[in-house]
Amino acid sequence: MSASKDKLRGTWKVYIRYIDWQGVKQIHTKRGFNTKREALEYEREFLSSKSRDLNMSFESFVEIYLNDLKPRIKYNTYLTKVHIIEGKILPYFSRKAISEITAPDILQWQNELLKKSDHKGRSYSQTYLRTIQNQFNAILNHANKYYGLTSNPAHKTTKMGKSKAQEMLFWTKDEYTSFSEKIMDKPQSFYAFEILYWCGIREGELLALSKDDFNFEKKTLTISKSFQRLKGEDYITSPKTEKSNRVIQLPQFLCDEIKDYLDMFYHLDSTARIFDFTKSYLHHEMDRGCKLSGVKRIRVHDLRHSHVAYLIEQGFSPVVIADRLGHESISITLNYAHLYPSKQLEIANMIEKERY
C-alpha cells in the first residue's frame, strides 16, 4: 500500500511508482493529506492521469488539457481559458469522470448558467455564453481526438448562446462628439477615446501604446503589441492576430492632440505606456461620459464598430477598412454592411437617374 502515515507531521503521504509517457520509470511523492482516504484518492487520480485513463475526474483531465495547450498558445490566451474553466465549468463537473459526462449533464449545466448573472445582476450575454460553451467543447474534443474518448457528448446538444450579438451598437460622429466634450476634464481619458474612435484600434492595443509607436513626421501609428492585466499582473503581448500588426495613417488634428498630450509628461521613457491604466478605467469613463452627455451607453469595444461605421458612411471599401482595422479576413468587415441600409436606396436612385 503506497499511503503511509507521516509521523513527524501527523499527516498522510503517498509514494507512487509509475511509467511516464517516454516509458521511463518514475517516482512521485505527495505529502500533507489529512486522512488516508484523501491520500489514496489522490493516488488513484494521479495514476489515472498518467495512464490517460478516461475514468479520471474531469478536473484531472483539465490539467492534462491545459498542460498540452500551454506551450502552443499565448500566455494571455492560456489565462483566459483558465479563468473560464475555473469559474464556469469546473464547479459543475470537477469530480465527475470525463467518460461519464452525458448530453443531459451538459443540458443541466447550460440551464444553470442561463440562470446566472454577473456582479451587476445582469444575465450573461449571448456571446459570452457561446464562449463558455466553446471552451467546454474544446476540452471534450481534445479528449476525443487525443485520448480516446469515444464521442463528444456536447455534439448531441444545442450550443448555448450566439456567436454574434443580435445588435451591433455604434455611435455616429455627432454622438461621439457629444460624449468627448464631457470627458475633456480628464486629458488622459479624452485623448485615449480620441484614438479609439478615430483609429478604430482595440482596447489592449491602445493600452500598450508608447511614444515610439507614433511617427509625427509621417503621421503614422504603429500597432505591434497589446496590453493585458491578468490575475493582477501586467503583460505586453503580440496583437490578437498576425494582421493586427499594422501601420495606421493619422489625421493631422490627431497628431497635434497626441503631441499636446505627450508634452504634459515631465519625463516619459520612449517605450513606457502612455496610458497607464487598465480597461476597467476606460469602462468607468465610458459610464461617466454617457451619463453626462446623455448619449446611449455602448461598450468601449463598440468604438471600433463606430469607426467602421464612420468609414462606411464616408464611402471607403471593405478592403481599405479591413486593412486599417487589422481584420484577419474581409468577411469580418462585411459583417458591418447592414449598418447603413439607406445606401441601398441611394444606389437605386443613382441607377434610376443614370437609366434615364
C-alpha positions in Angstrom: 0.0 0.0 0.0 1.5 3.4 -1.1 -0.2 5.5 1.5 1.5 5.8 4.9 1.4 8.0 8.0 3.9 10.8 8.2 4.8 10.5 11.9 6.7 13.8 12.0 3.8 15.9 10.6 0.9 13.7 11.7 -0.5 13.7 8.2 -0.6 11.1 5.4 1.6 10.8 2.3 1.7 8.7 -0.9 4.7 7.1 -2.6 3.8 6.3 -6.2 5.7 4.4 -8.8 4.7 4.8 -12.4 5.9 4.8 -16.0 5.9 8.1 -17.9 4.9 8.8 -21.5 8.5 8.0 -22.6 8.5 4.6 -20.9 10.7 5.8 -18.1 10.1 4.5 -14.5 9.4 7.4 -12.2 8.6 8.0 -8.5 6.2 10.7 -7.3 5.7 11.6 -3.6 3.0 13.8 -2.2 2.6 14.8 1.5 0.1 16.7 3.6 -3.1 14.7 3.4 -5.4 14.8 6.5 -6.7 11.3 6.0 -5.6 8.1 4.4 -8.7 8.2 2.2 -7.6 11.6 0.8 -4.1 10.2 0.1 -5.5 7.1 -1.7 -7.9 9.2 -3.8 -5.0 11.4 -4.9 -3.0 8.3 -5.9 -5.9 7.0 -7.9 -6.4 10.3 -9.8 -2.7 10.7 -10.3 -2.3 7.2 -11.8 -5.4 7.7 -14.0 -4.0 10.9 -15.4 -0.6 9.3 -16.1 -2.2 6.3 -17.8 -4.6 8.5 -19.7 -7.5 6.5 -18.2 -10.7 8.4 -19.0 -12.2 7.2 -15.8 -10.2 10.1 -14.2 -12.1 13.1 -13.0 -12.9 15.9 -15.3 -10.7 18.1 -13.1 -7.7 15.8 -13.7 -8.2 15.8 -17.4 -8.5 19.6 -17.5 -5.0 19.7 -16.0 -3.8 17.5 -18.9 -5.6 19.6 -21.4 -4.1 22.9 -20.1 -0.6 21.4 -20.0 -0.9 20.2 -23.6 -2.0 23.6 -24.8 0.1 26.0 -22.7 3.3 25.8 -24.8 1.2 26.3 -28.0 -0.8 29.4 -27.2 -0.2 33.0 -25.9 0.0 33.3 -22.2 -2.9 35.7 -22.0 -5.0 33.2 -24.1 -4.0 30.5 -21.6 -5.0 32.6 -18.6 -8.3 33.5 -20.3 -9.0 29.7 -20.7 -8.1 29.1 -17.1 -10.4 31.9 -15.9 -13.4 30.5 -17.9 -12.7 26.9 -16.9 -12.2 27.6 -13.2 -15.3 29.8 -12.9 -17.8 28.4 -15.3 -17.0 24.7 -15.9 -15.1 23.1 -13.1 -17.6 24.0 -10.3 -20.1 21.7 -12.1 -18.0 18.8 -13.5 -14.8 18.7 -11.4 -15.4 15.3 -9.6 -17.3 13.6 -12.5 -15.3 11.1 -14.6 -14.9 12.6 -18.0 -16.0 9.4 -19.6 -19.3 9.6 -17.7 -20.4 13.1 -18.8 -23.6 12.8 -20.8 -25.7 15.1 -23.0 -28.3 15.5 -20.2 -25.5 16.6 -17.9 -24.4 19.3 -20.3 -28.0 20.4 -20.7 -28.4 20.8 -17.0 -25.1 22.8 -16.9 -26.3 25.1 -19.6 -29.6 25.7 -17.8 -27.6 26.6 -14.6 -25.5 29.2 -16.5 -28.6 30.6 -18.2 -29.9 31.5 -14.7 -26.7 33.1 -13.6 -25.9 36.8 -13.6 -22.7 38.9 -13.3 -21.7 41.1 -10.4 -24.2 43.8 -11.6 -27.1 41.4 -11.7 -27.2 41.2 -15.4 -27.6 37.8 -17.2 -24.6 36.7 -19.2 -24.6 37.9 -22.7 -25.3 35.5 -25.6 -21.8 35.9 -27.0 -20.2 35.2 -23.5 -22.4 32.1 -23.1 -21.2 30.9 -26.5 -17.6 31.5 -25.5 -18.1 29.3 -22.4 -19.7 26.6 -24.4 -16.9 26.6 -27.0 -14.3 26.2 -24.2 -16.2 23.2 -22.8 -16.5 21.7 -26.2 -12.8 22.2 -26.8 -11.9 20.2 -23.7 -14.1 17.3 -24.8 -12.8 17.5 -28.4 -9.3 17.2 -27.0 -10.2 14.1 -25.0 -11.9 12.6 -28.1 -9.0 13.4 -30.6 -6.0 12.6 -28.5 -7.0 10.5 -25.5 -9.6 8.0 -26.8 -12.9 9.5 -25.6 -15.4 7.5 -27.7 -17.5 10.6 -28.6 -18.1 14.1 -27.6 -21.4 14.3 -25.7 -21.6 18.0 -26.4 -22.2 17.2 -30.1 -25.6 15.8 -29.1 -26.7 19.1 -27.5 -27.6 22.5 -28.9 -24.9 25.1 -28.2 -26.0 27.8 -25.8 -25.5 31.5 -26.7 -24.9 33.0 -30.0 -21.6 33.6 -31.9 -22.7 37.2 -32.8 -24.5 39.8 -30.9 -28.0 40.5 -32.1 -27.4 44.2 -32.4 -24.1 45.9 -33.3 -24.0 49.2 -31.4 -22.1 52.2 -32.5 -22.0 55.9 -32.2 -22.4 58.4 -35.0 -19.8 61.2 -35.3 -22.3 63.6 -33.5 -22.8 61.2 -30.7 -19.1 60.7 -30.2 -18.5 64.5 -30.2 -21.2 65.0 -27.5 -19.5 62.3 -25.4 -16.0 63.5 -25.9 -16.8 67.1 -24.9 -17.9 65.8 -21.5 -14.7 64.0 -20.7 -12.3 66.7 -21.6 -11.8 67.5 -17.9 -9.6 64.4 -17.8 -6.9 64.7 -20.5 -5.9 61.0 -20.4 -9.5 60.0 -20.9 -10.1 62.4 -23.7 -7.0 61.5 -25.7 -7.5 57.8 -25.2 -11.0 57.9 -26.5 -9.9 60.1 -29.4 -7.5 57.4 -30.5 -10.1 54.7 -30.1 -12.7 56.5 -32.1 -10.6 57.9 -34.9 -8.3 54.9 -35.3 -10.6 52.0 -34.5 -7.9 50.2 -32.5 -8.7 47.6 -29.8 -8.5 48.5 -26.1 -5.5 46.3 -25.5 -3.7 47.9 -28.4 -4.4 51.4 -27.0 -3.2 50.5 -23.5 0.1 49.1 -24.9 0.9 52.3 -26.9 4.2 54.1 -26.2 5.8 57.3 -27.5 7.9 55.3 -30.0 4.7 54.0 -31.7 4.0 57.4 -33.1 5.8 59.0 -36.1 4.6 62.5 -36.3 6.6 63.4 -39.5 4.9 60.5 -41.4 1.7 60.9 -39.4 1.5 57.2 -38.6 0.7 55.0 -35.6 2.3 51.5 -35.5 0.3 48.7 -33.8 2.6 45.9 -32.8 1.6 44.9 -29.2 -1.3 44.6 -26.8 -1.7 45.1 -23.1 -3.5 42.7 -20.7 -3.8 42.7 -16.9 -4.4 39.1 -15.8 -4.6 38.0 -12.2 -3.1 41.3 -11.0 -0.1 41.1 -13.4 0.5 43.3 -16.4 1.5 41.7 -19.7 2.6 43.1 -23.0 1.9 40.6 -25.8 1.7 40.4 -29.5 -1.6 41.7 -31.0 -4.6 39.5 -31.4 -3.8 38.2 -34.9 -0.9 38.4 -37.4 -2.8 41.0 -39.5 -3.3 43.1 -36.3 0.3 44.2 -36.8 -0.3 47.3 -38.9 0.6 50.9 -39.5 -2.3 53.4 -39.3 -2.3 56.8 -41.1 -3.3 59.6 -38.7 -5.2 62.8 -39.5 -3.2 66.0 -38.6 -5.5 67.1 -35.9 -5.0 63.8 -34.0 -1.2 64.1 -34.4 -1.5 67.6 -32.8 -3.6 66.3 -30.0 -1.2 63.4 -29.1 1.7 65.8 -29.2 -0.1 68.0 -26.7 -0.8 65.0 -24.5 2.8 63.8 -24.6 4.0 67.3 -23.7 2.1 67.0 -20.5 4.6 64.5 -19.2 7.6 65.9 -17.3 9.6 62.9 -18.3 8.4 59.9 -20.4 10.5 57.0 -21.4 10.0 56.4 -25.1 9.0 52.8 -24.5 6.7 53.4 -21.5 3.0 53.1 -21.7 1.4 56.5 -22.3 -2.0 55.4 -20.9 -1.0 53.9 -17.6 -4.4 52.5 -16.6 -6.5 49.4 -17.3 -9.6 48.5 -19.2 -11.7 49.0 -16.1 -10.8 52.7 -16.1 -12.0 53.1 -19.7 -15.3 51.4 -18.8 -15.7 53.7 -15.8 -15.0 56.7 -18.0 -17.5 55.4 -20.6 -20.2 55.3 -17.9 -19.3 58.8 -16.8 -19.2 60.3 -20.2 -22.5 58.7 -21.3 -24.3 59.9 -18.1 -23.1 63.5 -18.6 -23.7 63.7 -22.3 -26.9 61.6 -22.5 -25.8 59.5 -25.4 -26.6 55.8 -25.4 -24.3 53.5 -23.5 -22.2 51.3 -25.7 -19.2 49.2 -24.9 -15.7 50.6 -25.2 -15.1 47.9 -27.9 -18.1 49.4 -29.8 -15.9 52.4 -30.6 -14.1 50.1 -33.0 -17.5 49.4 -34.6 -18.2 53.2 -34.6 -15.0 53.8 -36.6 -16.0 51.2 -39.2 -19.5 52.7 -39.4 -17.9 56.2 -39.9 -15.7 54.9 -42.7 -18.6 53.1 -44.4 -20.5 56.4 -44.3 -17.6 58.1 -45.9 -17.7 55.6 -48.8 -14.5 53.6 -48.1 -14.4 50.0 -49.4 -14.3 46.9 -47.2 -10.8 46.1 -48.4 -9.5 49.5 -47.2 -11.4 49.3 -43.9 -10.1 45.7 -43.2 -6.5 46.9 -43.7 -6.9 49.8 -41.3 -8.7 47.8 -38.6 -6.4 44.8 -39.0 -9.2 42.3 -39.7 -7.9 38.8 -40.3 -10.4 38.4 -43.1 -12.5 40.8 -45.2 -15.5 38.7 -44.2 -15.3 40.2 -40.8 -15.5 43.7 -42.3 -18.5 42.6 -44.4 -20.4 41.9 -41.1 -20.8 45.7 -40.8 -22.6 46.0 -44.2 -26.1 46.4 -42.5 -25.1 49.5 -40.6 -26.2 51.8 -43.4 -29.1 50.2 -45.2 -30.0 53.6 -46.6 -27.2 53.2 -49.1 -29.3 50.7 -50.9 -31.9 53.4 -51.6 -29.1 55.8 -52.8 -27.9 53.1 -55.2 -31.4 52.6 -56.6 -31.8 56.3 -57.0 -28.5 56.6 -58.8 -29.4 53.8 -61.2 -32.7 55.3 -61.9 -31.1 58.7 -62.7 -28.5 57.1 -64.9 -31.0 54.9 -66.7 -32.9 58.0 -68.0 
